[in-house]
Amino acid sequence: MTGPEERTALADYLGCHEEIRTDAWAAWSAELNPSDWDVAQYWLDVEFIEPCPEHQL
């Protein structure tokens, strides 16, 4: 298990590296039931991932 610091670092990293986020989603979605994909992708893209600081004003 990871702690909050590790999860935050991962969310920040995935928010700044679109190609890695795509790879992470591909690996994760392969383990999910397809009926769960919409909810899981929403969680990953909206609730988990932080916007990249480089793109913030």
C-alpha positions, 0 to 999 in steps of 0.5 A: 500500500502507498501512503498519501504522499505517494498517491499525491506524487503519482497523481501529479506525475500522471497529470503532467505526463499524458502518454504515461497516463494513457499507458496506466489506464490501458494497464488498469482497464485490462484488469477491470470489468468493462462495465466499470470503465466509465466510472473508473476513468472518471475517477482517474481523470477527474478525482485522482489526477491533479492538473499539471502545475506547468499548465496552471495560471 
